[in-house]
């Protein structure tokens, strides 16, 4: 499905991770490559703009990082990003420029494009969040199926196999996820779509739409 491709979901000018998507059709294909990519990219970052703050941890000198945050590598924190009180970055995390990682938010194996906001009690694992996407308080990505089988993406044309045991969600640019929502394994949300609060989302949600509940998705007017 063309709607699920990298070029349909993201503006690659809004991340320093653009190169990881070269030659890639579907964004989840990069998930196993994030850690190695961060290490290679981090070693090329200019020292006058980024400080090496630990093993395979690079933090932009213009970023704001709370003393109570826990950051494990490999991780890159972009320019003007804000890492707030008690954020937990477990590693394999690339946080874009101007992004916000908030109180008690946990990241693991993720790419956050520029100006992404995950500001309150979020869990984001094995996921990619596009430019200016936002997850409301308490919304999470669930990245492993309860039966431990490989994640698939449900689409109108049938299931797409990913070959991945761990795959949370892909949010296109400008996606808004309402508070308390759960994005089930293999969720892909098209650009400029809104997810109602307290939603349980599975599979592909089209671009430019409003997800009210399962089976009730309408186009934006």
C-alpha positions as CSV (number, residue, x, y, z in Angstrom):
1,X,0.0,0.0,0.0
2,X,1.4,3.3,-1.1
3,X,-0.2,5.0,2.0
4,X,2.1,3.1,4.3
5,X,5.4,4.1,2.6
6,X,8.0,6.4,4.1
7,X,7.5,9.1,1.5
8,X,3.7,9.2,2.2
9,X,4.1,9.4,6.0
10,X,7.1,11.7,6.6
11,X,9.0,14.8,5.6
12,X,12.5,13.5,5.8
13,X,13.9,17.0,6.0
14,X,12.6,17.1,9.6
15,X,15.0,14.6,11.1
16,X,18.7,14.0,11.2
17,X,17.9,10.3,10.7
18,X,16.9,10.8,7.1
19,X,19.7,8.5,5.8
20,X,18.3,5.5,7.7
21,X,15.3,5.5,5.4
22,X,17.3,5.4,2.2
23,X,16.2,2.5,0.1
24,X,13.4,1.6,2.6
25,X,9.8,1.2,1.5
26,X,8.0,0.8,4.8
27,X,9.2,2.6,7.9
28,X,9.1,-0.3,10.3
29,X,11.9,-1.9,8.2
30,X,14.4,0.5,10.0
31,X,13.5,-0.6,13.5
32,X,16.2,-3.2,13.8
33,X,18.8,-0.7,12.5
34,X,18.3,2.2,14.9
35,X,20.9,1.4,17.5
36,X,23.8,0.9,15.0
37,X,22.7,4.0,13.0
38,X,22.8,6.2,16.1
39,X,26.3,5.1,17.0
40,X,27.5,5.8,13.5
41,X,25.8,9.1,13.3
42,X,26.8,10.2,16.8
43,X,30.4,9.8,16.0
44,X,30.1,12.3,13.2
45,X,28.3,15.0,15.1
46,X,30.3,18.3,15.6
47,X,31.7,18.7,19.2
48,X,30.8,22.4,19.2
49,X,27.1,21.5,18.9
50,X,26.9,18.1,20.7
51,X,28.4,17.0,23.9
52,X,29.2,13.3,24.4
53,X,27.6,12.6,27.8
54,X,28.4,8.9,28.2
55,X,29.0,5.8,26.2
56,X,27.2,6.4,22.9
57,X,25.2,9.3,24.2
58,X,25.2,12.6,22.4
59,X,23.3,15.6,23.7
60,X,23.0,18.9,21.8
61,X,24.4,21.7,23.8
62,X,21.2,23.7,23.3
63,X,19.0,20.9,24.7
64,X,17.5,21.1,28.2
65,X,17.9,17.9,30.2
66,X,16.6,17.6,33.7
67,X,19.0,16.2,36.3
68,X,16.5,13.6,37.2
69,X,16.2,12.1,33.7
70,X,17.8,8.7,33.0
71,X,19.5,8.4,29.6
72,X,21.1,5.2,28.3
73,X,22.9,4.8,25.0
74,X,22.9,4.6,22.1
75,X,21.0,7.9,22.2
76,X,21.1,11.3,20.4
77,X,19.2,14.3,21.9
78,X,18.7,16.9,19.2
79,X,19.1,20.7,19.3
80,X,16.7,22.6,21.5
81,X,15.0,19.4,22.7
82,X,13.6,19.2,26.2
83,X,14.0,16.1,28.4
84,X,11.9,16.7,31.5
85,X,11.9,15.4,35.1
86,X,12.1,11.6,35.5
87,X,12.1,10.8,31.7
88,X,13.6,7.4,31.1
89,X,15.4,6.8,27.8
90,X,16.4,3.2,27.7
91,X,18.5,3.4,24.6
92,X,18.4,3.2,20.8
93,X,16.6,6.5,20.9
94,X,16.9,9.5,18.5
95,X,15.1,12.5,19.8
96,X,14.6,15.2,17.2
97,X,15.2,19.0,17.4
98,X,12.8,20.8,19.6
99,X,11.1,17.6,20.7
100,X,9.7,17.2,24.2
101,X,10.1,14.0,26.3
102,X,8.2,14.6,29.5
103,X,7.6,13.5,33.0
104,X,7.8,9.7,33.5
105,X,7.9,9.1,29.7
106,X,9.8,6.0,28.6
107,X,11.5,5.6,25.2
108,X,13.1,2.5,23.7
109,X,14.2,1.9,20.1
110,X,12.5,4.9,18.6
111,X,13.0,7.8,16.2
112,X,11.2,11.0,17.1
113,X,11.2,13.5,14.3
114,X,11.7,17.2,15.0
115,X,9.2,18.9,17.4
116,X,7.5,15.6,18.4
117,X,5.8,15.9,21.9
118,X,5.5,12.9,24.2
119,X,5.2,15.1,27.3
120,X,3.2,13.2,30.0
121,X,3.4,9.5,31.1
122,X,3.9,8.0,27.7
123,X,5.5,4.8,26.7
124,X,7.0,4.7,23.2
125,X,8.8,1.6,22.1
126,X,9.9,0.2,18.8
127,X,8.1,3.1,17.1
128,X,8.6,6.1,14.7
129,X,6.9,9.4,15.4
130,X,6.7,11.9,12.5
131,X,7.2,15.7,12.5
132,X,5.1,17.6,15.1
133,X,3.2,14.5,16.1
134,X,1.9,14.5,19.6
135,X,0.8,11.9,22.1
136,X,-1.6,13.0,24.8
137,X,-1.1,12.3,28.5
138,X,-1.0,8.6,29.3
139,X,-1.2,7.4,25.7
140,X,1.2,4.5,24.8
141,X,2.4,2.2,22.1
142,X,2.0,-1.5,22.8
143,X,4.9,-3.1,21.1
144,X,4.5,-6.9,21.6
145,X,1.4,-9.0,20.8
146,X,-0.1,-10.9,23.8
147,X,0.4,-14.2,22.0
148,X,4.0,-13.2,21.2
149,X,3.5,-13.8,17.4
150,X,5.1,-11.5,14.8
151,X,3.4,-8.2,14.3
152,X,1.3,-7.5,11.3
153,X,-0.2,-4.4,9.9
154,X,-4.0,-4.7,9.2
155,X,-4.9,-2.7,6.1
156,X,-8.0,-2.6,3.8
157,X,-6.1,-4.8,1.4
158,X,-5.3,-7.4,4.0
159,X,-2.6,-8.1,6.6
160,X,1.0,-7.1,5.9
161,X,3.7,-9.2,7.5
162,X,6.5,-7.2,9.2
163,X,8.7,-10.1,10.4
164,X,9.1,-8.2,13.7
165,X,8.2,-9.5,17.1
166,X,8.5,-6.0,18.5
167,X,6.8,-3.2,16.6
168,X,4.7,-0.5,18.3
169,X,3.4,2.3,16.1
170,X,4.3,4.6,13.2
171,X,2.7,8.1,13.3
172,X,2.9,10.3,10.3
173,X,3.6,14.0,10.4
174,X,1.2,16.1,12.5
175,X,-0.7,13.2,14.1
176,X,-2.5,13.9,17.3
177,X,-3.2,11.0,19.7
178,X,-5.7,11.7,22.4
179,X,-5.1,11.1,26.1
180,X,-5.2,7.6,27.5
181,X,-5.1,5.9,24.0
182,X,-3.4,2.6,23.3
183,X,-1.8,2.0,19.9
184,X,-1.6,-1.7,19.5
185,X,1.3,-3.5,17.8
186,X,1.5,-2.7,14.1
187,X,-0.5,0.5,14.2
188,X,0.3,3.0,11.4
189,X,-1.5,6.4,11.4
190,X,-1.4,8.6,8.3
191,X,-0.4,12.2,8.3
192,X,-2.6,14.9,9.9
193,X,-4.9,12.5,11.6
194,X,-6.5,12.8,15.0
195,X,-7.1,10.0,17.4
196,X,-9.9,10.5,20.0
197,X,-9.0,10.1,23.7
198,X,-9.3,6.7,25.3
199,X,-9.1,5.0,21.9
200,X,-7.8,1.5,21.2
201,X,-6.2,1.6,17.8
202,X,-5.1,-1.3,15.6
203,X,-3.9,-1.4,12.0
204,X,-3.8,1.4,9.5
205,X,-5.7,4.7,10.0
206,X,-5.8,6.8,6.9
207,X,-4.3,10.3,6.5
208,X,-6.4,13.3,7.1
209,X,-9.0,11.5,9.2
210,X,-10.5,11.5,12.7
211,X,-10.5,8.2,14.5
212,X,-13.5,8.2,16.9
213,X,-13.5,4.5,17.8
214,X,-12.9,1.2,16.1
215,X,-15.1,1.1,13.0
216,X,-15.9,4.8,13.1
217,X,-13.3,6.8,11.2
218,X,-14.3,9.9,9.3
219,X,-12.5,12.3,7.0
220,X,-11.6,15.7,8.2
221,X,-13.7,18.4,6.7
